[in-house]
Amino acid sequence: MKNTIKVERARHDMTQAQLADKIQVSRQTIHAIEQSKYVPSTVLALRLAHVFQTRVEELFELEVSDWQR
Amino acid sequence: MKSTLLLPEKLKIYGWILLIPSALLGLLYIIADWSLLSIPVGSQDGLFDAPGDLYDEIIGIGIIIGGLLVAFCKVPDEDEYITSLRLDSLVWSTYFNYALLVLAIAFLYNDGFWYVMIFNMFTVLVFYIIRFHWQLVKFRKSV
C-alpha cells in the first residue's frame, strides 16, 4: 500500500515526532508507516486523516500486490 | 485502540525482580542440585501427593509469574506497531520452542529428555521475552 504521509507531513511542516504525538503512537511507528513497512489500523488511518484534515483515500492507495493473498 | 489483554506498565519491574532470582535459583537447582533453603511440607496422605519440598514449586511459580509480567506488561510507548511486534515474537517463539522440542523428542531419551521437559515448561515464555525485547531495541533504533 502506498501512502502520502511524508508529503502531507512536509506540507503541514510537521516532524515525525510531532505527528506521532498527535496520533498517539511512537515516532518510529510513523517512520515505519512512511517507509510502507507497516500498514496502520483503520483507527490510526482515520486519526492521520483527521490531523491532515483530509480523507483516508487521499493518504493511502492500494497497489496491485494488496489484492494478492 | 485498547489492548485489554496486556498488563499495566508499572508491574513490569516486579516481573524482573521475580524472574531473575527465580531463574538463577532454578538453574542452580536443576544443574548443580543446589538449594538456597528447604521448605519441607506435611504428610504424604491427602488428595494431592505431597511435594516433599516446596522449594522447587515456589521457584517454578516465580519464573512463570515473573515471566508473564515481563512478557505482557505494556511498554511505555506501547502502540499498535509494538502490538504487531508482540504477535511476531509470539509466533516465532512458538515455532522455535517446538522445533527444539521435536529435535529433543527425536534425539534425547531418559534423563536428557527429562531435563528438556523441565526447561520446556518455561522456554516459550523465555524465547518470547528475548525475541520481543530484541525486536523492540531494533524498532527504537530505527531512524
Backbone of each chain as ProteinMPNN parsed JSONL, in Angstrom:
{"seq_chain_A": "MKNTIKVERARHDMTQAQLADKIQVSRQTIHAIEQSKYVPSTVLALRLAHVFQTRVEELFELEVSDWQR", "coords_chain_A": {"N_chain_A": [[0.838, -1.189, 0.0], [0.563, 2.152, -0.919], [1.453, 5.352, 0.451], [0.887, 8.836, 1.326], [1.912, 10.1, 3.495], [4.368, 11.229, 4.253], [4.648, 13.347, 2.483], [2.37, 14.867, 3.092], [3.0, 15.488, 5.693], [5.218, 17.091, 5.367], [4.0, 19.16, 4.007], [2.398, 20.172, 5.99], [4.322, 21.057, 7.612], [5.473, 19.483, 9.692], [7.175, 17.524, 12.134], [8.26, 14.06, 12.38], [8.05, 13.326, 15.035], [6.254, 15.205, 16.079], [3.917, 14.588, 14.658], [3.586, 11.964, 15.508], [3.036, 12.394, 18.185], [0.578, 13.688, 18.005], [-1.119, 11.695, 16.975], [-0.852, 9.784, 18.812], [1.135, 7.659, 18.824], [4.342, 5.929, 18.676], [7.324, 7.63, 17.537], [8.821, 6.083, 15.839], [6.938, 4.415, 14.745], [5.566, 6.079, 12.986], [7.648, 6.457, 11.199], [7.918, 3.808, 10.251], [5.444, 3.529, 8.952], [5.64, 5.495, 6.978], [7.699, 4.446, 5.477], [6.4, 2.406, 4.293], [6.529, 0.012, 5.63], [4.811, -0.763, 7.466], [1.356, -1.202, 7.765], [-1.112, 0.841, 8.904], [-3.778, 0.533, 11.394], [-7.364, 0.884, 10.888], [-8.341, 2.791, 12.66], [-6.05, 4.296, 13.257], [-5.414, 5.229, 10.701], [-7.621, 6.84, 10.222], [-7.217, 8.723, 12.222], [-4.877, 9.896, 11.285], [-5.829, 11.031, 8.898], [-7.585, 12.839, 10.006], [-5.865, 14.59, 11.384], [-4.486, 15.702, 9.223], [-6.556, 16.885, 7.999], [-8.011, 15.691, 5.89], [-9.177, 13.084, 3.606], [-9.127, 9.533, 4.2], [-8.664, 8.079, 1.876], [-7.188, 9.847, 0.411], [-4.766, 9.73, 1.565], [-3.897, 7.095, 1.561], [-3.224, 4.487, -0.78], [-4.26, 1.686, -2.625], [-2.21, -0.982, -3.874], [-1.383, -3.175, -6.632], [-0.333, -5.483, -5.519], [-1.647, -5.598, -3.119], [-3.955, -6.926, -3.591], [-3.346, -9.496, -3.775], [-3.321, -12.69, -2.243]], "CA_chain_A": [[0.0, 0.0, 0.0], [1.319, 3.414, -0.979], [0.835, 6.434, 1.218], [1.466, 10.164, 1.119], [2.077, 10.687, 4.838], [5.578, 12.057, 4.308], [4.345, 14.562, 1.72], [1.416, 15.646, 3.889], [3.708, 15.953, 6.881], [6.044, 18.223, 4.914], [3.068, 20.228, 3.659], [1.94, 20.769, 7.246], [5.52, 21.46, 8.338], [5.413, 18.716, 10.946], [8.196, 16.475, 12.253], [7.692, 12.74, 12.713], [7.731, 13.311, 16.466], [5.026, 15.992, 16.298], [2.794, 13.801, 14.143], [3.437, 10.811, 16.413], [2.4, 12.9, 19.391], [-0.83, 13.997, 17.706], [-1.959, 10.498, 16.79], [-0.573, 8.921, 19.971], [1.968, 6.474, 18.576], [5.747, 6.295, 18.798], [7.869, 8.245, 16.328], [9.286, 5.013, 14.942], [5.771, 3.88, 14.029], [5.377, 6.984, 11.841], [8.72, 6.115, 10.262], [7.581, 2.523, 9.618], [4.317, 3.756, 8.033], [6.15, 6.262, 5.83], [8.531, 3.545, 4.673], [5.496, 1.327, 3.875], [6.86, -1.245, 6.308], [3.69, -1.087, 8.352], [0.055, -0.663, 7.359], [-1.791, 1.139, 10.168], [-5.182, 0.125, 11.563], [-8.352, 1.876, 10.421], [-8.394, 3.878, 13.649], [-4.866, 5.146, 13.074], [-5.552, 5.876, 9.384], [-8.604, 7.92, 10.388], [-6.577, 9.781, 13.022], [-3.958, 10.606, 10.385], [-6.649, 11.851, 8.006], [-8.13, 13.925, 10.824], [-4.785, 15.56, 11.628], [-4.171, 16.406, 7.964], [-7.838, 17.412, 7.518], [-8.279, 15.139, 4.56], [-9.836, 11.783, 3.667], [-8.18, 8.418, 4.239], [-8.32, 7.711, 0.491], [-6.174, 10.784, -0.095], [-3.484, 9.395, 2.208], [-3.489, 5.714, 1.261], [-3.671, 3.976, -2.079], [-3.992, 0.264, -2.814], [-1.375, -1.392, -5.007], [-1.796, -4.484, -7.171], [0.075, -6.548, -4.586], [-2.596, -5.658, -1.998], [-5.06, -7.807, -3.959], [-2.88, -10.887, -3.784], [-3.372, -13.304, -0.912]], "C_chain_A": [[0.882, 1.251, 0.0], [0.654, 4.431, -0.059], [1.596, 7.747, 1.02], [1.713, 10.885, 2.45], [3.258, 11.664, 4.863], [5.336, 13.404, 3.62], [3.428, 15.476, 2.536], [2.09, 16.258, 5.115], [4.558, 17.183, 6.529], [5.15, 19.44, 4.629], [2.56, 20.957, 4.913], [3.101, 21.17, 8.155], [5.586, 20.795, 9.72], [6.568, 17.722, 10.975], [7.497, 15.143, 12.542], [7.247, 12.713, 14.165], [6.437, 14.076, 16.754], [3.798, 15.223, 15.838], [2.501, 12.618, 15.071], [2.686, 11.22, 17.675], [0.903, 13.136, 19.164], [-1.688, 12.747, 17.569], [-1.662, 9.417, 17.829], [0.067, 7.576, 19.616], [3.42, 6.902, 18.759], [6.245, 6.856, 17.459], [8.294, 7.18, 15.314], [8.127, 4.379, 14.161], [5.454, 4.755, 12.808], [6.407, 6.661, 10.759], [8.375, 4.829, 9.501], [6.434, 2.68, 8.619], [4.81, 4.477, 6.78], [6.995, 5.396, 4.893], [7.713, 2.388, 4.084], [5.877, -0.031, 4.474], [5.711, -1.68, 7.204], [2.428, -0.409, 7.841], [-0.749, -0.411, 8.633], [-3.229, 0.614, 10.194], [-6.099, 1.225, 11.021], [-8.39, 3.073, 11.361], [-7.238, 4.851, 13.427], [-4.937, 5.908, 11.749], [-6.522, 7.048, 9.485], [-8.036, 9.072, 11.22], [-5.633, 10.601, 12.146], [-4.729, 11.55, 9.472], [-7.202, 13.061, 8.754], [-7.081, 15.021, 11.041], [-4.501, 16.372, 10.367], [-5.428, 17.012, 7.323], [-8.123, 16.993, 6.081], [-9.003, 13.806, 4.726], [-8.789, 10.679, 3.607], [-7.712, 8.041, 2.832], [-7.259, 8.639, -0.111], [-4.785, 10.431, 0.445], [-2.96, 8.028, 1.789], [-4.043, 5.267, -0.073], [-3.288, 2.499, -2.216], [-3.062, 0.046, -3.988], [-1.844, -2.766, -5.472], [-1.499, -5.59, -6.164], [-0.884, -6.666, -3.397], [-3.792, -6.551, -2.301], [-4.651, -9.268, -3.954], [-2.871, -11.45, -2.369], [-2.008, -13.809, -0.499]], "O_chain_A": [[1.808, 1.386, 0.8], [-0.553, 4.376, 0.178], [2.757, 7.771, 0.613], [1.722, 12.114, 2.514], [3.168, 12.763, 5.411], [5.758, 14.453, 4.106], [3.665, 16.678, 2.659], [1.793, 17.384, 5.515], [4.611, 18.163, 7.271], [5.489, 20.577, 4.959], [2.328, 22.166, 4.906], [2.903, 21.566, 9.304], [5.732, 21.453, 10.75], [6.904, 17.137, 9.945], [6.319, 15.101, 12.897], [6.202, 12.151, 14.494], [5.624, 13.647, 17.572], [2.772, 15.199, 16.519], [1.349, 12.312, 15.377], [1.82, 10.495, 18.166], [0.075, 12.824, 20.02], [-2.844, 12.732, 17.992], [-2.153, 8.292, 17.737], [-0.388, 6.514, 20.042], [3.705, 8.081, 18.97], [5.67, 6.594, 16.403], [8.146, 7.353, 14.105], [8.317, 3.872, 13.056], [5.118, 4.247, 11.739], [6.088, 6.599, 9.572], [8.514, 4.759, 8.28], [6.439, 2.046, 7.563], [4.444, 4.116, 5.661], [7.0, 5.593, 3.678], [8.272, 1.494, 3.45], [5.586, -1.08, 3.901], [5.652, -2.828, 7.644], [2.421, 0.781, 7.527], [-1.039, -1.353, 9.371], [-3.811, 0.297, 9.157], [-5.661, 2.34, 10.737], [-8.462, 4.221, 10.921], [-7.425, 6.067, 13.412], [-4.568, 7.08, 11.678], [-6.286, 8.114, 8.915], [-8.33, 10.24, 10.964], [-5.585, 11.828, 12.24], [-4.351, 12.708, 9.289], [-7.277, 14.162, 8.209], [-7.365, 16.211, 10.903], [-4.3, 17.585, 10.434], [-5.362, 17.583, 6.234], [-8.424, 17.803, 5.205], [-9.395, 13.435, 5.832], [-7.71, 10.857, 3.043], [-6.542, 7.728, 2.613], [-6.53, 8.255, -1.025], [-3.766, 10.788, -0.145], [-1.752, 7.818, 1.674], [-5.163, 5.609, -0.454], [-2.147, 2.113, -1.958], [-3.105, 0.781, -4.975], [-2.612, -3.435, -4.781], [-2.296, -6.51, -5.977], [-0.934, -7.706, -2.74], [-4.557, -6.899, -1.402], [-5.482, -10.164, -4.105], [-2.467, -10.777, -1.421], [-1.857, -14.356, 0.593]]}, "seq_chain_B": "MKSTLLLPEKLKIYGWILLIPSALLGLLYIIADWSLLSIPVGSQDGLFDAPGDLYDEIIGIGIIIGGLLVAFCKVPDEDEYITSLRLDSLVWSTYFNYALLVLAIAFLYNDGFWYVMIFNMFTVLVFYIIRFHWQLVKFRKSV", "coords_chain_B": {"N_chain_B": [[-6.854, 2.505, 20.049], [-7.595, -0.089, 22.273], [-5.645, -2.408, 23.96], [-6.656, -4.906, 25.644], [-5.716, -7.209, 26.863], [-3.177, -6.906, 27.789], [-0.915, -6.207, 30.522], [-0.674, -3.805, 33.278], [1.8, -1.226, 32.925], [3.419, -0.538, 35.132], [3.82, -2.839, 36.58], [5.849, -4.279, 35.512], [8.49, -4.058, 36.456], [8.359, -5.495, 38.829], [8.049, -7.951, 37.76], [10.602, -8.459, 36.614], [12.067, -8.452, 39.003], [11.088, -10.71, 40.201], [11.487, -12.686, 38.245], [14.314, -12.854, 37.559], [15.893, -13.666, 39.95], [14.448, -16.047, 40.494], [14.851, -17.548, 38.16], [17.648, -17.842, 38.175], [18.06, -19.238, 40.627], [16.574, -21.47, 39.991], [18.046, -22.572, 37.849], [20.428, -23.207, 39.197], [19.4, -25.107, 40.923], [18.535, -27.152, 39.224], [20.798, -27.75, 37.594], [23.082, -27.827, 39.298], [22.078, -29.007, 41.51], [21.649, -27.484, 43.777], [20.313, -25.902, 46.616], [18.871, -22.976, 48.004], [17.413, -22.909, 50.32], [15.348, -25.049, 52.374], [12.012, -26.133, 52.173], [10.185, -27.978, 53.78], [7.214, -29.977, 53.529], [4.112, -31.145, 54.98], [2.249, -34.224, 55.466], [2.25, -37.311, 53.55], [-0.205, -38.232, 52.902], [-3.428, -37.578, 51.526], [-5.411, -35.525, 49.303], [-3.818, -34.622, 47.215], [-0.558, -35.655, 46.078], [2.042, -35.17, 48.375], [4.463, -32.678, 47.835], [6.884, -32.915, 49.088], [9.198, -31.112, 49.246], [8.78, -27.708, 49.116], [10.371, -25.922, 47.8], [11.251, -26.085, 44.999], [8.778, -25.876, 43.737], [7.961, -23.297, 44.403], [9.956, -21.794, 43.157], [9.462, -22.47, 40.476], [6.883, -21.403, 40.081], [7.486, -18.772, 40.572], [9.15, -18.174, 38.363], [7.287, -18.423, 36.294], [5.223, -16.525, 36.923], [6.763, -14.163, 37.145], [7.877, -14.172, 34.573], [5.566, -13.936, 32.954], [4.733, -11.368, 33.682], [6.926, -9.806, 32.818], [6.822, -10.375, 30.125], [4.247, -9.545, 29.276], [3.494, -7.052, 30.302], [2.624, -3.708, 29.535], [4.711, -1.655, 27.439], [6.34, 1.582, 27.818], [5.869, 3.144, 25.486], [3.836, 1.796, 24.189], [2.12, 0.867, 21.317], [0.132, 0.294, 18.324], [1.923, -0.736, 16.461], [3.907, -1.859, 18.039], [2.372, -3.806, 19.226], [2.073, -5.422, 17.007], [4.672, -6.319, 16.815], [4.727, -7.864, 19.082], [2.965, -9.969, 18.393], [4.376, -11.117, 16.247], [6.672, -11.941, 17.633], [5.59, -13.784, 19.405], [4.588, -15.804, 17.726], [6.978, -16.561, 16.492], [8.48, -17.466, 18.711], [6.955, -19.629, 19.494], [7.15, -21.386, 17.272], [9.974, -21.775, 17.334], [10.374, -22.888, 19.864], [8.927, -25.322, 19.652], [10.257, -26.495, 17.55], [12.745, -27.03, 18.692], [11.825, -28.808, 20.622], [10.861, -30.929, 19.07], [13.281, -31.856, 17.999], [14.431, -32.678, 20.391], [12.663, -34.714, 21.166], [13.176, -36.513, 19.157], [15.911, -37.11, 19.425], [16.767, -37.27, 22.092], [16.773, -39.151, 25.11], [15.526, -40.69, 28.144], [17.19, -39.387, 30.956], [18.178, -37.073, 29.691], [16.032, -36.215, 28.109], [14.234, -35.719, 30.112], [15.329, -33.479, 31.391], [15.007, -31.645, 29.3], [12.225, -31.478, 29.248], [11.739, -30.233, 31.683], [12.931, -27.688, 31.264], [11.408, -26.95, 29.095], [8.992, -26.19, 30.125], [9.175, -23.531, 30.538], [10.281, -22.32, 28.334], [8.895, -21.25, 26.038], [7.945, -18.833, 26.95], [10.344, -17.6, 27.727], [11.794, -17.486, 25.286], [10.045, -15.832, 23.897], [10.221, -13.465, 25.408], [12.923, -12.756, 24.991], [13.033, -12.494, 22.156], [11.024, -10.528, 21.673], [11.967, -8.279, 23.116], [14.36, -7.839, 21.838], [13.464, -7.214, 19.259], [12.161, -4.891, 19.942], [14.269, -3.228, 20.714], [15.572, -2.976, 18.263], [13.53, -1.703, 16.826], [13.271, 0.732, 18.218], [15.667, 1.822, 17.617], [15.401, 2.377, 14.997], [15.537, 4.731, 12.347]], "CA_chain_B": [[-7.263, 1.099, 20.184], [-7.195, -0.605, 23.583], [-5.277, -3.822, 24.005], [-7.102, -5.188, 27.004], [-5.087, -8.382, 27.462], [-1.866, -6.575, 28.337], [-0.932, -5.84, 31.941], [-0.196, -2.429, 33.485], [3.233, -0.981, 32.74], [4.17, -0.421, 36.385], [4.08, -4.154, 37.18], [6.942, -4.964, 34.822], [9.674, -4.089, 37.323], [8.176, -6.617, 39.759], [8.293, -9.14, 36.942], [12.059, -8.689, 36.574], [12.519, -8.756, 40.368], [10.678, -12.095, 40.459], [12.003, -13.617, 37.231], [15.767, -13.065, 37.541], [16.343, -14.576, 41.01], [13.816, -17.373, 40.356], [15.509, -18.272, 37.071], [19.0, -18.209, 38.618], [17.936, -20.299, 41.632], [16.079, -22.644, 39.276], [19.17, -23.163, 37.113], [21.325, -23.824, 40.183], [18.709, -26.276, 41.47], [18.486, -28.22, 38.207], [22.113, -28.125, 37.071], [24.055, -28.146, 40.349], [21.356, -29.607, 42.628], [21.921, -26.606, 44.926], [19.128, -25.183, 47.104], [19.118, -21.889, 48.951], [16.806, -23.342, 51.582], [14.434, -26.181, 52.231], [10.686, -25.839, 52.715], [9.507, -29.28, 53.836], [5.776, -29.909, 53.779], [3.44, -32.194, 55.764], [2.145, -35.671, 55.281], [2.116, -37.818, 52.191], [-1.605, -38.59, 52.671], [-4.274, -36.448, 51.159], [-5.946, -35.501, 47.942], [-2.684, -34.496, 46.297], [0.712, -36.153, 46.603], [2.826, -34.08, 48.951], [5.649, -32.459, 47.006], [8.108, -33.163, 49.851], [9.855, -29.83, 49.494], [8.095, -26.691, 48.295], [11.359, -25.022, 47.196], [11.216, -26.055, 43.523], [7.461, -25.391, 43.3], [7.947, -21.834, 44.534], [10.813, -21.259, 42.093], [8.753, -22.642, 39.204], [5.79, -20.426, 40.007], [8.164, -17.463, 40.464], [9.581, -17.974, 36.972], [6.109, -18.241, 35.429], [4.565, -15.228, 37.185], [7.721, -13.124, 36.742], [7.982, -14.208, 33.111], [4.339, -13.383, 32.369], [4.733, -9.914, 33.896], [7.927, -9.206, 31.932], [6.397, -10.559, 28.735], [2.973, -8.964, 28.853], [3.209, -5.695, 30.776], [2.792, -2.723, 28.463], [5.923, -0.835, 27.451], [5.899, 2.977, 27.921], [5.379, 3.684, 24.211], [3.016, 0.746, 23.569], [1.154, 1.278, 20.298], [-0.276, -0.875, 17.538], [3.082, -1.359, 15.805], [4.541, -2.705, 19.056], [1.487, -4.972, 19.337], [2.4, -6.326, 15.89], [5.934, -6.964, 17.186], [4.38, -8.902, 20.064], [2.413, -11.118, 17.671], [5.502, -11.707, 15.523], [7.556, -12.613, 18.594], [4.876, -14.928, 19.975], [4.57, -16.856, 16.702], [8.371, -17.002, 16.325], [8.931, -18.242, 19.872], [6.232, -20.91, 19.488], [7.837, -22.221, 16.27], [11.33, -22.1, 17.784], [10.231, -23.778, 21.01], [8.514, -26.664, 19.237], [11.326, -27.056, 16.715], [13.703, -27.618, 19.634], [11.192, -29.961, 21.279], [10.854, -32.03, 18.093], [14.641, -32.407, 17.989], [14.648, -33.376, 21.664], [11.889, -35.963, 21.13], [13.821, -37.43, 18.221], [17.297, -37.492, 19.716], [17.123, -37.386, 23.514], [15.985, -40.125, 25.853], [15.76, -40.81, 29.586], [17.495, -38.18, 31.725], [18.326, -35.926, 28.791], [14.7, -35.733, 27.739], [13.62, -35.203, 31.34], [15.825, -32.098, 31.535], [14.357, -30.821, 28.273], [10.841, -31.231, 29.664], [11.777, -29.226, 32.763], [13.174, -26.37, 30.653], [10.334, -26.647, 28.144], [7.86, -25.553, 30.823], [9.37, -22.077, 30.583], [11.02, -21.774, 27.189], [8.086, -20.408, 25.135], [7.93, -17.514, 27.573], [11.705, -17.03, 27.688], [12.103, -17.136, 23.884], [9.216, -14.673, 23.552], [10.788, -12.277, 26.07], [14.169, -12.398, 24.298], [12.723, -12.049, 20.796], [10.257, -9.278, 21.703], [12.809, -7.166, 23.554], [15.342, -7.608, 20.767], [12.708, -6.503, 18.218], [11.866, -3.571, 20.475], [15.52, -2.444, 20.633], [15.768, -2.655, 16.832], [12.482, -0.747, 16.46], [13.56, 2.049, 18.796], [16.868, 2.359, 16.964], [15.108, 2.712, 13.602], [15.722, 6.191, 12.192]], "C_chain_B": [[-6.747, 0.54, 21.512], [-6.833, -2.082, 23.469], [-5.5, -4.307, 25.431], [-6.364, -6.348, 27.659], [-3.713, -8.086, 28.05], [-2.0, -6.065, 29.773], [-0.378, -4.429, 32.132], [1.325, -2.326, 33.478], [4.02, -1.054, 34.053], [4.49, -1.77, 37.034], [5.326, -4.82, 36.615], [8.189, -5.099, 35.698], [9.578, -5.241, 38.328], [8.381, -7.948, 39.033], [9.772, -9.48, 36.892], [12.575, -9.117, 37.942], [12.196, -10.214, 40.719], [11.39, -13.072, 39.52], [13.496, -13.911, 37.392], [16.24, -13.969, 38.689], [15.731, -15.975, 40.878], [14.528, -18.195, 39.294], [16.908, -18.724, 37.494], [18.954, -19.35, 39.633], [17.464, -21.606, 40.982], [17.194, -23.363, 38.527], [20.122, -23.881, 38.068], [20.716, -25.115, 40.731], [18.773, -27.445, 40.488], [19.898, -28.704, 37.84], [23.052, -28.594, 38.193], [23.409, -28.816, 41.566], [21.578, -28.816, 43.918], [20.647, -25.861, 45.323], [19.538, -24.108, 48.093], [18.585, -22.275, 50.331], [15.856, -24.494, 51.302], [13.094, -25.814, 52.862], [9.889, -27.147, 52.761], [8.012, -29.106, 54.125], [5.253, -31.235, 54.299], [3.379, -33.607, 55.233], [2.021, -36.048, 53.811], [0.663, -38.153, 51.867], [-2.387, -37.368, 52.258], [-4.671, -36.522, 49.705], [-4.82, -35.437, 46.91], [-1.461, -35.154, 46.921], [1.477, -34.974, 47.187], [4.096, -33.9, 48.121], [6.951, -32.729, 47.748], [8.783, -31.874, 50.242], [9.25, -28.794, 48.546], [9.054, -25.8, 47.503], [11.232, -24.924, 45.675], [9.859, -25.589, 42.979], [7.427, -23.859, 43.32], [8.795, -21.187, 43.432], [10.098, -21.331, 40.734], [7.647, -21.611, 39.028], [6.36, -19.019, 39.88], [8.594, -17.169, 39.037], [8.369, -17.68, 36.084], [5.457, -16.879, 35.658], [5.481, -14.074, 36.771], [7.809, -13.02, 35.229], [6.759, -13.607, 32.436], [4.299, -11.864, 32.518], [5.721, -9.228, 32.943], [7.44, -9.256, 30.477], [5.22, -9.663, 28.369], [2.563, -7.666, 29.547], [3.451, -4.739, 29.613], [4.156, -2.06, 28.566], [5.463, 0.63, 27.415], [5.297, 3.53, 26.626], [4.549, 2.648, 23.451], [2.06, 1.357, 22.533], [0.897, 0.088, 19.382], [0.881, -1.518, 16.781], [3.782, -2.301, 16.779], [3.685, -3.952, 19.302], [1.771, -5.955, 18.203], [3.741, -7.02, 16.136], [5.686, -8.089, 18.194], [3.859, -10.166, 19.364], [3.525, -11.866, 16.938], [6.375, -12.525, 16.477], [6.902, -13.862, 19.178], [4.848, -16.102, 18.986], [5.975, -17.444, 16.554], [8.785, -17.897, 17.488], [8.21, -19.584, 19.95], [6.87, -21.873, 18.485], [9.181, -22.718, 16.804], [11.282, -23.117, 18.922], [9.911, -25.203, 20.557], [9.504, -27.311, 18.28], [12.366, -27.72, 17.62], [13.116, -28.86, 20.294], [11.138, -31.175, 20.349], [12.232, -32.688, 18.033], [14.902, -33.218, 19.258], [13.903, -34.71, 21.697], [12.611, -36.99, 20.26], [15.155, -37.963, 18.743], [17.654, -37.677, 21.187], [16.198, -38.371, 24.21], [16.343, -40.06, 27.332], [16.047, -39.464, 30.243], [17.576, -36.934, 30.854], [16.973, -35.341, 28.442], [13.978, -35.134, 28.945], [14.057, -33.753, 31.58], [15.148, -31.165, 30.529], [12.933, -30.492, 28.684], [10.762, -30.191, 30.775], [11.925, -27.83, 32.134], [12.014, -25.953, 29.758], [9.093, -26.03, 28.807], [7.947, -24.032, 30.718], [9.862, -21.47, 29.267], [10.178, -20.932, 26.226], [8.137, -18.966, 25.629], [9.298, -16.833, 27.46], [12.068, -16.62, 26.266], [11.308, -15.903, 23.455], [9.828, -13.4, 24.128], [12.042, -11.81, 25.331], [13.853, -11.8, 22.927], [12.018, -10.675, 20.804], [11.145, -8.103, 22.09], [13.883, -6.827, 22.525], [14.684, -6.811, 19.628], [12.442, -5.054, 18.635], [13.097, -2.666, 20.399], [15.756, -2.024, 19.184], [14.789, -1.573, 16.388], [12.82, 0.653, 16.967], [14.796, 2.677, 18.178], [16.593, 2.77, 15.525], [15.021, 4.23, 13.47], [14.408, 6.959, 12.293]], "O_chain_B": [[-5.566, 0.693, 21.826], [-7.604, -2.892, 22.954], [-4.648, -4.141, 26.304], [-6.378, -6.469, 28.884], [-3.144, -8.932, 28.741], [-3.049, -5.564, 30.18], [0.311, -3.909, 31.254], [2.032, -3.213, 33.957], [5.14, -1.563, 34.087], [5.329, -1.843, 37.932], [5.809, -5.809, 37.166], [8.858, -6.132, 35.681], [10.58, -5.884, 38.643], [8.828, -8.933, 39.62], [10.163, -10.629, 37.097], [13.406, -10.019, 38.048], [12.945, -10.865, 41.448], [11.836, -14.14, 39.938], [13.907, -15.072, 37.367], [16.93, -14.954, 38.429], [16.409, -16.974, 41.118], [14.782, -19.384, 39.484], [17.31, -19.852, 37.209], [19.71, -20.315, 39.522], [17.89, -22.695, 41.364], [17.289, -24.59, 38.555], [20.565, -24.999, 37.803], [21.425, -26.093, 40.972], [19.032, -28.584, 40.878], [20.159, -29.906, 37.783], [23.727, -29.615, 38.065], [24.093, -29.152, 42.532], [21.681, -29.388, 45.004], [19.981, -25.263, 44.479], [20.437, -24.304, 48.911], [19.21, -22.011, 51.358], [15.6, -24.856, 50.153], [13.049, -25.251, 53.956], [9.036, -27.399, 51.909], [7.607, -28.209, 54.865], [5.852, -32.292, 54.095], [4.328, -34.114, 54.634], [1.728, -35.214, 52.955], [0.318, -38.341, 50.7], [-2.032, -36.245, 52.614], [-4.316, -37.453, 48.982], [-4.861, -36.106, 45.877], [-1.336, -35.208, 48.144], [1.553, -33.909, 46.574], [4.734, -34.885, 47.748], [8.015, -32.772, 47.129], [8.928, -31.572, 51.427], [9.218, -28.988, 47.331], [8.628, -25.023, 46.648], [11.119, -23.829, 45.123], [9.786, -24.987, 41.908], [6.936, -23.218, 42.39], [8.41, -20.173, 42.851], [10.126, -20.381, 39.952], [7.497, -21.02, 37.959], [5.803, -18.175, 39.179], [8.426, -16.05, 38.551], [8.418, -16.796, 35.227], [5.171, -16.158, 34.702], [5.038, -13.124, 36.126], [7.816, -11.924, 34.669], [6.884, -12.858, 31.467], [3.884, -11.155, 31.601], [5.402, -8.205, 32.337], [7.624, -8.311, 29.709], [5.192, -9.086, 27.282], [1.424, -7.22, 29.407], [4.363, -4.935, 28.81], [4.697, -1.918, 29.663], [4.327, 0.905, 27.027], [4.331, 4.293, 26.664], [4.554, 2.624, 22.22], [1.286, 2.259, 22.853], [1.393, -1.009, 19.637], [0.837, -2.713, 16.486], [4.199, -3.398, 16.406], [4.22, -5.031, 19.557], [1.72, -7.169, 18.4], [3.936, -8.163, 15.723], [6.347, -9.127, 18.162], [4.258, -11.282, 19.696], [3.607, -13.093, 17.001], [6.765, -13.651, 16.169], [7.568, -14.87, 19.417], [5.059, -17.252, 19.373], [6.146, -18.662, 16.497], [9.371, -18.959, 17.282], [8.782, -20.569, 20.417], [7.105, -23.038, 18.805], [9.492, -23.908, 16.739], [12.047, -24.082, 18.942], [10.532, -26.165, 21.009], [9.585, -28.537, 18.204], [12.812, -28.835, 17.349], [13.82, -29.849, 20.503], [11.344, -32.308, 20.783], [12.345, -33.913, 18.017], [15.506, -34.29, 19.217], [14.426, -35.711, 22.185], [12.653, -38.177, 20.581], [15.489, -39.128, 18.529], [18.729, -38.188, 21.501], [14.999, -38.42, 23.936], [17.34, -39.45, 27.717], [15.268, -38.52, 30.115], [17.097, -35.867, 31.238], [16.783, -34.125, 28.474], [13.215, -34.176, 28.819], [13.238, -32.905, 31.934], [14.766, -30.044, 30.864], [12.475, -29.365, 28.496], [9.843, -29.372, 30.811], [11.154, -26.917, 32.43], [11.674, -24.773, 29.666], [8.254, -25.427, 28.136], [6.937, -23.333, 30.798], [9.86, -20.249, 29.105], [10.701, -19.981, 25.644], [8.339, -18.024, 24.862], [9.393, -15.649, 27.138], [12.593, -15.527, 26.055], [11.82, -15.04, 22.743], [9.943, -12.387, 23.439], [12.209, -10.618, 25.074], [14.349, -10.727, 22.582], [12.376, -9.781, 20.038], [11.084, -7.046, 21.462], [14.261, -5.666, 22.366], [15.268, -5.863, 19.103], [12.487, -4.13, 17.823], [12.988, -1.487, 20.064], [16.094, -0.874, 18.907], [15.158, -0.645, 15.669], [12.676, 1.637, 16.242], [14.967, 3.896, 18.202], [17.422, 3.425, 14.891], [14.507, 4.92, 14.351], [14.4, 8.185, 12.184]]}, "name": "protein", "num_of_chains": 2, "seq": "MKNTIKVERARHDMTQAQLADKIQVSRQTIHAIEQSKYVPSTVLALRLAHVFQTRVEELFELEVSDWQRMKSTLLLPEKLKIYGWILLIPSALLGLLYIIADWSLLSIPVGSQDGLFDAPGDLYDEIIGIGIIIGGLLVAFCKVPDEDEYITSLRLDSLVWSTYFNYALLVLAIAFLYNDGFWYVMIFNMFTVLVFYIIRFHWQLVKFRKSV"}
